[in-house]
Amino acid sequence: MFGKRFSKVSHLPRYREVANVLIKHGFGFVFDRFTLIKLNHRQIKTKQQVNLRSPYVARHLREAFEELGPAFVKLGQLLSVRPDLLTEPYVAEFEKLQDAVPPFPYEQVVELCREEGLIIDDLFASFEPEPIAAASMGQVHEAYLKTGEHVVVKIQRPNIEEQVKTDLEIMMELAKLLEKRTRWGRLYKVSEIVAELSKAIINELDFHKEARNADDFFRLYREDPTVRIPRIHWQYSTKRVLVMEYVGGIKISDLEELKKANYDPKLIASRLIDALFRQVYENRLFHADPHPGNIAVAEGEVIVFYDFGQVGVVEYQAREKYVELLIGMMRYDTDAVTKAILDIGITEKPINRDDLRSDVNQLQQKYYGMPLSQINVVEASTELINLSVKYKMRLPAELSLLSKMLMTVESIVTQLDPQISLVDLAEPYGRKVLARKMSPDQIVKVLTNVFWDYAELARSYPRHLDKIMAMLANGELKIRMEHANLRRLASRIDILSNRLSLAIILASIIIGSSLVVENSSSNILGRIPLVELGFITALILGLFLVYSIIRSGRY
């Protein structure tokens, strides 16, 4: 039985399923540690028996994710681009995650379209019942509209949204428990990471968002004859059905077919890099999943992009920081690179700037004097990410996606043209962004923003000052002080006061004894001198107080 931690009773069957799969693959200690479920399995391994850094364990986690279905597969795929969060064995295994599943029947396709208000026989002159591609989130069919246009129809898998949302809620529960029970969970704010990744997964379930992304890319390349983006047919598209123009081509990694078509691989490589750099430097969106299955080459060496469900967003200020990092590395400017890393990284604790600068300098020495064409982007990006891991910095999601995009693209283009250099081709774009930053128009824009910020501050200043004065006049102004280690301070004061008491007692006894000696002829109570009786009483009480202080340990 599950504990009372989980609020949604309807999720209990799925919790059990998740637990059983993880137990089967050797991760039952997770549930044992968190007491999520009462385990009666004798074969469950303890955490001490599992080497979490082992590639063997990483492979089993990947297999568990594949068995658990779409949400876990997507989570693993998204984590594969976050080497700042995972060690290399897990990144390597999650890169292998496949979400290919058997297609669902054509009858369900017809029914789902009908639920979305689309009658296949009324809209299409022909509709191929067998999908040309199938994945965990949906499948793609080829069709012809009544107007004669050749299209592809992407259809969401039935009931997938409910299943994915249930799994994401389970992941969030586990993430919160990780934060509560582990230092690692608190350090990396696992619940925030899961929330960020969950948002990306939910976005992929809304085909309207993918259609808007495709439209953005279509507008970017509308005047570019070297790039083609399939046009969206909005009148037939819904949240769960996406209809777009069919654009054929040869898979960009199929070198044999490209050669048979007499295409120039070097031209294709340079056009692909140019197209992707335009996305990063001229558009706020970039294709975050440019693997060979999502890129084709059409007649005339035209680059064709597919599948815009996963995109990265680079805001203007972030883009400037990335360019400053790139230019700093090109110029071997250690201070500029250090500053850019500190500006980009997310950290909970202050970082020793001198130590970071020293590490950056060592990294740059490795590439000093090396021609740009010989710099390996994958290697350089990996070393920068490792640097962020060393200093416990989390990288923004878009930077991780951008790094992964560059790594994927470099692996594609080096097959097409082994002599090509991403750094050489990126430099003009970086310099263009810096030139734009220093242009008169941009300087005026920055100064205008600063002016309006100060104008707003000046406008609100009298109002805030008046409010403070009113609170002061009415005795409502309160100053809240927060003491760090107050209990420790109080204990220290207690010890010092006891030491003072001890010193006073000892001094009193010494002074008292001297007085007794001088006045030994004092009045007599019976046979005992009265003064000596008082001295003996004071001595006993003093010794008792000394004993109490010593026994308490506070001296």
C-alpha positions in Angstrom: 0.0 0.0 0.0 1.1 3.5 -0.7 1.6 6.0 2.1 -0.6 9.0 2.7 1.8 11.3 0.9 0.0 11.2 -2.3 -3.3 13.1 -2.6 -4.7 11.6 -5.8 -6.1 8.1 -5.1 -6.7 7.7 -8.8 -3.0 7.7 -9.4 -2.3 4.7 -7.1 -2.4 2.0 -9.9 0.1 4.0 -11.9 2.3 4.6 -8.8 2.4 0.8 -8.3 3.3 0.3 -12.0 6.1 2.8 -11.8 7.4 1.2 -8.5 7.3 -2.3 -10.0 9.2 -1.3 -13.1 11.9 0.6 -11.1 12.2 -2.3 -8.7 12.6 -4.7 -11.6 15.5 -2.6 -13.0 17.2 -2.3 -9.6 15.9 1.0 -8.3 13.6 -0.2 -5.6 15.8 1.5 -3.0 14.2 4.8 -4.1 10.8 3.7 -2.7 12.3 2.0 0.3 14.1 5.2 1.3 11.1 7.4 0.9 8.6 4.9 2.3 6.3 5.6 -0.6 5.2 2.0 -0.6 5.5 -1.0 1.7 7.9 -3.4 0.0 7.7 -7.1 0.6 10.2 -7.9 -2.1 13.3 -9.7 -0.8 15.4 -9.1 -4.0 15.3 -5.3 -3.7 18.8 -3.8 -3.8 19.9 -1.2 -1.2 21.4 2.0 -2.3 24.8 0.8 -1.1 24.5 -2.2 -3.5 23.9 0.1 -6.5 26.8 2.0 -8.0 24.9 5.0 -9.4 27.9 6.1 -11.5 28.1 2.8 -13.3 27.2 2.8 -17.1 25.4 -0.5 -16.3 23.0 1.2 -13.9 22.5 4.1 -16.4 21.5 1.6 -19.1 19.0 0.0 -16.7 17.4 3.4 -15.9 17.1 4.1 -19.7 15.4 0.7 -20.2 13.1 1.5 -17.3 12.1 4.8 -18.8 11.4 3.2 -22.2 9.2 0.6 -20.4 7.3 3.3 -18.5 6.2 5.1 -21.6 6.0 8.5 -23.4 6.3 10.9 -20.5 9.4 9.2 -19.0 10.9 8.8 -22.5 10.4 12.5 -23.2 11.8 13.3 -19.8 14.9 11.3 -20.5 15.3 12.8 -23.9 15.2 16.3 -22.4 17.6 15.3 -19.7 20.0 14.1 -22.3 20.7 17.7 -23.2 21.5 18.6 -19.6 25.0 17.5 -18.8 25.0 20.1 -16.1 22.6 17.9 -14.2 23.6 14.4 -15.2 26.9 12.5 -15.4 28.2 11.3 -18.7 26.9 7.7 -18.5 23.3 8.9 -18.1 23.6 11.5 -20.8 25.0 8.9 -23.2 22.2 6.4 -22.4 19.4 8.9 -22.5 20.6 9.9 -26.0 19.6 6.4 -27.1 16.0 6.7 -25.9 13.6 5.7 -28.6 9.9 6.6 -28.5 9.0 4.4 -31.5 5.9 2.3 -30.8 3.4 0.3 -32.8 0.9 2.6 -34.7 -2.6 2.8 -33.4 -5.4 1.5 -35.7 -6.9 3.6 -38.5 -10.4 3.4 -36.9 -9.0 5.4 -33.9 -7.6 7.9 -36.4 -11.0 8.4 -37.9 -12.6 8.7 -34.4 -10.1 11.2 -33.1 -10.5 13.4 -36.2 -14.2 13.3 -35.7 -13.9 14.4 -32.1 -11.9 17.3 -33.3 -14.6 18.2 -35.8 -12.8 16.8 -38.9 -14.5 14.3 -41.1 -11.7 12.6 -43.2 -13.9 11.7 -46.1 -15.2 15.3 -46.4 -11.7 17.0 -46.2 -9.4 14.6 -48.0 -9.5 13.3 -51.6 -7.4 10.4 -50.3 -5.9 9.5 -46.9 -3.3 6.8 -46.5 -4.5 4.4 -43.6 -0.9 3.2 -42.9 1.2 5.9 -41.1 4.6 6.9 -42.6 5.9 7.4 -39.1 4.7 6.5 -35.5 6.0 7.6 -32.1 4.8 7.6 -28.6 3.0 11.0 -28.8 1.4 10.4 -32.2 1.7 9.3 -35.8 1.9 10.8 -39.3 -0.2 10.0 -42.4 0.2 11.0 -45.9 -2.9 12.5 -47.7 -4.3 14.7 -50.4 -6.8 17.5 -49.8 -9.9 18.0 -52.0 -8.0 20.9 -53.5 -5.3 18.5 -54.7 -2.6 19.6 -52.3 -0.2 17.0 -51.0 -0.2 17.1 -47.2 0.9 15.2 -44.1 -1.4 14.8 -41.2 0.0 14.4 -37.7 -2.5 12.9 -35.2 -2.1 12.7 -31.5 -2.2 9.2 -29.9 -5.6 8.7 -28.2 -5.7 9.3 -24.4 -2.0 10.2 -24.3 -2.6 13.6 -22.7 -4.2 12.1 -19.6 -1.5 9.5 -19.2 1.3 12.0 -19.6 -0.2 14.4 -17.1 -0.6 11.6 -14.6 3.1 10.6 -15.0 4.2 14.2 -14.7 2.3 14.6 -11.4 4.0 11.5 -10.1 7.4 12.8 -11.2 6.7 16.1 -9.3 5.8 14.2 -6.2 9.1 12.2 -6.4 11.0 15.5 -7.1 9.6 17.1 -4.0 10.6 14.1 -1.9 14.1 14.2 -3.4 14.3 17.9 -2.3 13.1 17.0 1.2 15.3 14.0 1.7 18.5 14.6 -0.2 21.1 17.4 -0.3 21.5 16.9 -4.0 17.8 17.5 -4.5 17.9 20.7 -2.6 21.0 21.9 -4.3 19.7 21.5 -7.8 16.0 22.3 -7.0 14.8 19.1 -8.6 11.1 20.2 -8.5 12.0 23.3 -10.5 13.8 21.2 -13.1 10.8 18.8 -13.4 8.4 21.7 -13.7 10.6 23.1 -16.5 10.8 19.8 -18.3 7.1 19.1 -17.7 6.2 22.4 -19.4 8.2 21.4 -22.5 6.5 18.0 -22.6 3.0 19.6 -22.2 3.8 22.0 -25.0 4.5 19.1 -27.3 0.9 17.8 -26.7 -0.5 21.1 -28.1 -0.2 20.9 -31.9 -1.4 24.6 -32.1 2.0 25.6 -30.4 3.9 23.5 -32.9 2.0 25.1 -35.7 2.8 28.6 -34.4 6.5 27.6 -34.2 6.4 26.4 -37.8 4.9 29.7 -38.9 7.7 31.6 -37.1 10.3 29.6 -39.0 8.3 29.9 -42.2 8.4 33.8 -42.0 12.1 33.7 -41.1 13.0 31.9 -44.3 10.2 33.1 -46.6 12.7 35.1 -48.8 15.5 32.5 -48.5 15.6 30.1 -51.5 18.0 27.8 -49.7 15.7 26.8 -46.9 12.2 25.3 -47.0 9.6 25.1 -44.1 6.4 23.2 -44.6 3.4 25.5 -44.7 0.6 24.9 -42.0 -3.0 24.5 -43.1 -4.6 26.2 -40.2 -8.2 25.7 -41.3 -7.7 21.9 -40.8 -5.5 22.0 -37.8 -6.5 21.6 -34.1 -4.9 20.9 -30.8 -4.7 17.2 -31.6 -4.5 17.2 -35.4 -1.9 19.0 -37.5 -2.1 19.3 -41.3 0.9 20.7 -43.1 2.3 20.8 -46.6 4.2 17.7 -47.8 7.8 18.6 -48.6 9.8 15.6 -49.7 13.6 15.2 -49.7 16.5 13.0 -49.0 17.5 12.4 -45.3 20.5 14.7 -44.7 22.6 11.8 -43.2 22.0 9.5 -46.2 25.3 10.3 -48.0 24.8 7.6 -50.6 21.4 9.0 -51.8 22.8 12.5 -51.8 25.6 11.5 -54.0 23.2 9.6 -56.4 21.2 12.9 -56.7 24.5 14.7 -57.5 24.1 17.0 -54.5 27.2 18.9 -53.2 27.7 17.7 -49.5 29.9 20.8 -48.7 27.3 23.2 -50.0 24.6 21.4 -47.9 26.8 21.5 -44.8 27.4 25.3 -45.1 23.7 26.0 -45.8 22.6 24.0 -42.8 25.0 25.9 -40.5 24.0 29.2 -41.9 20.3 28.4 -41.5 20.7 27.4 -37.9 22.9 30.4 -37.0 20.2 32.7 -38.5 17.7 31.1 -36.1 19.9 31.8 -33.1 21.1 35.3 -34.0 18.2 36.7 -36.0 15.2 34.9 -34.5 14.2 34.3 -30.9 13.4 30.7 -31.7 15.8 27.9 -32.8 15.1 24.3 -33.7 16.1 22.4 -30.6 16.0 18.9 -32.1 17.8 19.0 -35.5 18.6 15.3 -35.6 18.9 13.8 -39.1 15.3 12.5 -39.1 14.1 16.1 -38.8 16.2 17.5 -41.7 16.1 16.7 -45.4 17.6 17.9 -48.6 15.3 18.8 -51.5 16.1 19.5 -55.1 18.6 22.3 -55.6 20.3 21.5 -52.3 17.5 23.1 -50.4 17.5 22.4 -46.6 14.1 21.2 -45.3 13.2 21.3 -41.6 10.5 19.1 -40.0 8.9 18.8 -36.6 8.8 22.0 -34.6 7.4 20.6 -31.3 10.7 21.2 -29.5 12.2 24.7 -29.9 14.5 26.8 -27.9 13.9 30.4 -27.0 16.8 32.9 -26.7 15.8 36.3 -25.5 17.8 39.3 -26.6 19.8 39.8 -23.4 20.6 36.1 -23.1 21.8 36.1 -26.7 24.1 38.9 -26.0 25.7 37.0 -23.1 26.2 33.9 -25.2 27.8 36.1 -27.9 30.1 37.7 -25.3 31.1 34.3 -24.2 31.9 33.2 -27.7 33.8 36.3 -28.6 35.7 36.2 -25.3 36.8 32.6 -26.1 37.9 33.7 -29.6 39.9 36.5 -28.2 41.3 34.5 -25.3 39.9 37.1 -22.9 39.8 35.3 -19.6 38.1 38.1 -17.7 35.3 38.4 -20.4 34.7 34.6 -20.4 34.6 34.5 -16.5 32.2 37.4 -16.4 29.9 35.8 -19.1 29.9 32.4 -17.2 29.0 34.1 -13.9 26.2 36.1 -15.7 24.8 33.0 -17.4 25.0 30.4 -14.6 22.4 30.0 -11.9 23.8 29.3 -8.4 22.6 29.4 -4.8 25.9 30.2 -3.2 28.6 32.8 -4.0 31.4 31.5 -6.3 35.1 32.3 -5.8 35.7 34.4 -8.8 39.5 34.0 -8.7 39.2 30.2 -8.7 36.8 30.3 -11.6 39.1 32.7 -13.5 42.0 30.4 -12.9 40.1 27.4 -14.3 38.9 29.5 -17.3 42.5 30.6 -18.0 43.7 26.9 -17.9 40.9 26.0 -20.3 41.8 28.8 -22.7 45.5 27.9 -22.6 44.5 24.6 -24.2 43.2 26.4 -27.3 45.6 29.4 -27.3 47.1 29.9 -30.7 45.0 27.2 -32.3 43.3 28.2 -35.6 39.5 28.6 -35.2 39.0 25.9 -37.8 40.7 23.4 -35.5 38.6 24.1 -32.4 36.2 21.3 -31.7 32.8 22.8 -30.7 31.6 19.7 -29.0 34.8 19.4 -26.9 34.8 23.1 -26.0 31.1 23.1 -25.0 31.6 19.9 -22.9 34.5 21.5 -21.0 32.5 24.7 -20.3 29.6 22.6 -19.0 32.0 20.5 -16.8 33.2 23.8 -15.4 29.6 24.8 -14.5 29.2 21.4 -12.8 32.4 21.9 -10.8 31.1 25.1 -9.4 27.6 23.7 -8.9 26.0 26.1 -11.4 22.8 25.3 -13.2 22.7 26.4 -16.8 19.6 28.0 -18.3 17.5 25.4 -20.2 17.9 27.3 -23.5 21.7 27.3 -23.2 21.7 23.5 -22.7 19.4 23.1 -25.7 21.6 25.4 -27.7 24.7 23.4 -26.8 23.0 20.2 -27.7 21.9 21.7 -31.0 25.4 22.7 -31.9 26.8 19.3 -31.0 24.1 17.5 -33.1 24.7 19.8 -36.1 28.5 19.4 -35.9 28.1 15.6 -36.0 26.0 16.0 -39.1 28.1 18.5 -41.0 31.4 16.8 -40.3 30.1 13.8 -42.2 29.2 16.0 -45.1 32.4 18.1 -45.0 35.2 16.9 -42.6 37.0 20.3 -43.1 34.2 22.5 -42.1 34.4 24.6 -38.9 31.4 25.8 -36.9 33.5 28.4 -35.1 34.7 30.0 -38.3 31.2 30.2 -39.6 29.8 31.5 -36.3 32.3 34.3 -35.9 30.7 36.7 -38.4 27.3 36.3 -36.7 28.8 37.0 -33.3 30.6 40.1 -34.6 27.4 41.2 -36.3 25.5 41.0 -32.9 28.2 42.9 -31.1 28.2 45.6 -33.8 24.5 45.8 -33.5 24.9 46.2 -29.7 27.2 49.2 -30.2 25.1 50.8 -33.0 23.7 54.3 -32.4 20.1 52.9 -32.6 20.8 50.3 -29.9 22.7 52.8 -27.7 19.7 55.2 -27.9 17.4 52.3 -27.1 19.4 51.3 -24.0 19.7 55.0 -22.8 16.0 55.4 -23.4 15.2 52.4 -21.2 17.5 53.6 -18.5 15.9 57.1 -18.6 12.4 55.7 -18.2 13.6 53.4 -15.4 14.9 56.4 -13.5 11.9 58.5 -14.4 9.6 55.9 -12.9 11.9 55.8 -9.8 11.7 59.6 -9.4 8.0 59.5 -9.9 7.4 56.9 -7.2 10.0 58.3 -4.8 7.8 61.0 -3.2 4.9 58.6 -2.7 7.1 56.0 -1.0 8.8 58.6 1.2 5.4 60.0 2.2 4.2 56.5 3.2 7.4 55.9 5.3 7.0 59.3 7.1 3.3 58.5 7.8 4.2 55.1 9.3 6.9 56.7 11.4 4.5 59.4 12.7 1.9 56.7 13.6 4.5 54.5 15.2 3.8 51.8 12.6 7.4 51.6 11.3 9.0 48.4 12.4 12.5 47.2 11.9 12.9 43.5 11.7 16.2 42.1 12.8 17.4 38.6 12.0 20.1 37.1 14.2 22.3 34.4 12.7 23.4 31.8 15.3 21.5 33.5 18.1 21.2 30.3 20.1 25.0 29.9 19.9 25.5 33.5 21.0 23.2 33.0 24.0 25.0 29.9 25.0 28.3 31.8 24.8 27.0 34.6 27.0 25.7 32.0 29.5 29.2 30.5 29.7 30.9 33.9 30.2 28.4 34.9 32.9 29.1 31.6 34.8 32.8 32.2 34.5 32.2 35.7 36.0 30.1 34.3 38.8 32.8 31.7 39.5 35.5 34.4 39.7 33.3 36.6 42.0 32.6 33.6 44.3 36.3 32.7 44.6 37.3 36.3 45.2 34.6 36.6 47.9 35.8 33.4 49.7 39.4 34.7 49.7 38.4 38.1 51.0 36.0 36.5 53.6 38.7 34.2 54.9 41.1 37.1 55.4 38.5 39.0 57.3 37.8 36.0 59.5 41.4 35.6 60.3 41.7 39.3 61.3 38.5 39.2 63.4 38.8 35.9 65.1 37.6 37.4 68.4 34.1 38.0 67.1 30.9 37.4 69.1 30.4 33.8 70.1 27.2 31.8 69.4 27.6 28.9 71.8 31.2 27.7 71.2 31.3 28.7 67.4 32.3 32.2 66.4 29.4 33.9 64.5 31.6 35.2 61.7 33.2 31.8 61.2 29.7 30.3 61.0 28.8 32.8 58.2 32.1 32.1 56.4 31.5 28.3 56.5 27.9 28.7 55.2 29.1 31.0 52.4 31.9 28.5 51.6 29.4 25.6 51.3 27.0 27.6 49.1 29.9 28.8 46.9 31.3 25.3 46.5 27.8 24.1 45.6 27.4 26.8 42.9 30.9 26.0 41.5 29.9 22.3 41.4 26.7 23.2 39.5 28.5 25.3 37.0 31.2 22.6 36.3 28.5 19.9 36.0 26.5 21.9 33.4 29.7 22.2 31.3 29.0 25.9 30.7 32.2 27.4 31.9 
